Each structure stands twice: as C-alpha cells, then as structure tokens.
Amino acid sequence: MTYSECKKLIKEDFVRIGKNNGGGKKLGFVRYLITNASFQITFWMRIGGWLSCRKDVFSRILLVLVSIIHKHNQYKTGIQIAMGHPVKGGLMFPHFSGIVINGGAKIGRNCTILHGVTIGSVRGPKGGVPTIGDNVVIATGSAVIGNVSVGNNVMIGAHSLVLQDIPDSAVVVGNPARIVSMDGAEKTKYYL
C-alpha cells in the first residue's frame, strides 16, 4: 500500500464517520482519533498496513509502536481485525465488541458492521473466506461464513447465518439466512 492509498482510505473512513456523527468538521480529525473507537481501529489498521509495506529501519520501528497501539485498540473495542487488512474505505463500526473478521475476507466500500459479528472462513476443500460488496450492513450477532459472495447494497438482519451467496440489493434474515425482500438499497441508505 502506498502512502497516498493509505491517506485516501483514512479520509474515506473519517468522512463516513463524520457524516454519521453530525459532520467531521465540528470535532476535527485529531478529536475523532482520540474519542471515536470506530475511527481509532480503522486508522491504526491502515497506518500499520502502510508501514508493513515499507522496508526502511525507521518504518520498522514505527511499525512496532503502531502494532502495540492497534493491539490495545483491539482489546479496548473487542474488534479483531488484522493490521493492514485490505478493507476498502468507509468502514464503520457504530457499536463494537465481539467482532471477528478473518484476515483473508474481502470487504467493499462503506461497510457497516455492528456488534457480535463474525466474518469467518471454512477449512477444507470447499473452504474459503467471504467476499462482501459495497454498502453492506451486517447487523448484530450475524455471521458470514465460508466461501460466500455478498452483493452490493445488502442488509443482513440481526442474528443471521449467511452460508450461501446473496445477490445485490437483498435483505436476508434467519438461520440459515434467506431472502425476505429485494429492497436492500432502501434499507442500507439509513446507514450511509
């Protein structure tokens, strides 16, 4: 990851969190970094990803410090996400605790993940990790497991277990998850 890519992703995260908290300009970047747990975890994850791509000694020393800060934020928030995870911009955790995200999962732009969510892998010949599209909301206590593809503008209802592919603009609920409507774009706009 280049510096400009890292900066762009951090800006997208900041703008999205600012939109959902009455506008980022009022609090300012540094204040959000100090007070907003969602922004803290994404900021340090992205900085760590950028530093891990660099090979100079100073970056390696900074990477140790950033790793400690990121680990502290993981314990504080209960969000397990690998440093440098290739999540697109606009990632947001409105509520946190008990969130586990597999390091290989692909997550699109403007994804909203609520508390108690697991995005995990399945081992074996039919195994794999999820691919999640843009503007997806994963509600409380849900799990997206295995080699599944979640389309864009999808709303995954609370306590749903996603084990199969979900098309664009679907709303799914249940265990196992089933499609209940195709107005996901309408439902997810409240989270954007």
N, C-alpha and C positions, 0 to 999 in steps of 0.2 A: 504494500500500500504506500502510495506517495503522500507527501505532506499535504498537497492540495486536495487529494481524495479524502484524507482524514479530516481536514478542515471543513470540506463540503458536508460530510456526514454529520459532524458535530453541529454544524449550523442547522441542518435539517432537523436534527433532534431538538435543538434549542427552540427553533421556530415553532415546531409542533407542540412542545410543552408550554411555550409561551401563549399560544393560541388557546390552549385548554385551561390556562390559569389567568385569564384576563389580560394577556398581552405581555410579551417578554421585555419590552422596553421599560415597563414600570419597575420591575425588580432588577433587571440587568443580569448580564451573563455571570458575573462572579457571585452574585447573591444566589442565583439558581444553583450554581455549582456547590454552594455551601448548604443551601436549605432544601433542595429538591432531590429526594433519593433516586427517583427515576433518571434524572439527568446525571447524577453522580455516577451511577453504574454504567450508563452508556458512554459517558465522557471518558472515564478511565479505561473502559474496554477498548475504545477506539484509539486512545493515546498508546496503550500497550501494544495494540496491533501494529501501529505505525513504527514504534520503537523496535519491535521484534524483527522488522524488515531491514533495519539499519545494522551495519556491521562495525561502526566506529566504537571506540572504547567508552567515550562519554555517553553514547546512547545505551550501551550495555549497562553502565552504572545507573543511569536513569530508569532503565527497564526494571531493575531490581526494586527501586523505590516505588515505581508505578505498580508493580506486581503486589507489593505489600498493601498499598492503598486499595487496589482492586479487590484483594482478598478480604480486607477489612470491610469494604462495602458489601461484598457478598454475604459475609456473616451478619452485618447490620440489617440488610434488607431481606435476606433469605432468597436471593435470586442467584442461581448458579448458571452463569453464562461464561464461556471461555473468553479470556482476554484475546482480542483480535478476531472474534467471531465475525464472519462475513455477512452481517445483517445490513440490509440497505437502510437508508436514512429514514428518520421519523419514528423510530422505535419508541414505544412508551409503555410504562408500567404504572397505571393510575393507582393501583393497590398492589402491594407486594407482600411476599412471604410465601415460601413453599413453591417457588417457581424453578423448574429444572429444564434447561434447554441443552440438548445434545449438541456437541461441538461441530458435527457434520451437517446439521439441519440448515436448509436454505430458507431464509425469511425475507420477504419482499418489503417494499416501502410502506410506511405508515401503518405498521402492525401494532395493535393494541393487545397487550397480554395482561389479564387480571390475575389475582392471587390463586395459588393452588394449581397452576397449570403445569403439565408435563408435555414436553415435545421430545419424544424419545425414539430410540432405534429398536430394531428387532434383529437378533442374531440368526445366523444360518443361511441356507441357500436362498430363501425367499426374504431375507432380511434387507435392511436399508434404513434410511432416515427420511423424514418428511421434507417436502418442498412446499412452502407456504407462499401464496401470491401476495399482491399488493392490497392494501386497505382491508385487511382481515382483522376481525375481532375474535379473540379466544376468551370466552367468559370463564368465570370462577369454577375451579375444580375440574376443568376439562383436560383430556389427554388426546394428543395426536401421536399415534404410534406407528412406526414402521415405514415402509417404502410407499407412502401415500402422497398424492398431489392435491393440495387445496388451492382452488382457483382464486381469482381476484374478487373483491367485494363480498366476501363470505362472512357470515355471522355464525359462530359456533356457540350454541347455547350452553348454559351452566351445566356442569357435570356430564358432559357428553364424551363419548369414547369414539374417536374417529379412527377407523381401521380400513376405510376404503376411500378412493378418490372422491373429491367433491367438486362439482362444476362451478363456474363463475356465477356470482350473484345468488347463491343458495343460502338458505337458513337451515341449519341442522340442529337437532336435539336428540337426546336419548343415548342409551347404552345397549347395543351399538347405535351410533348416530345415524339418523335417517333424515331425509329432506322433508321439511314441512312447508316450505314456500320458496319462491324464487325472487323474493324482493330483498335480497341481501344488500343491494346497493342502497336501498332506502333505510335499512336498519343500521348499516355501518356509518352512514353520514353523521349520525349523532356523536360518534367517537372521533371524527376527524376534526 
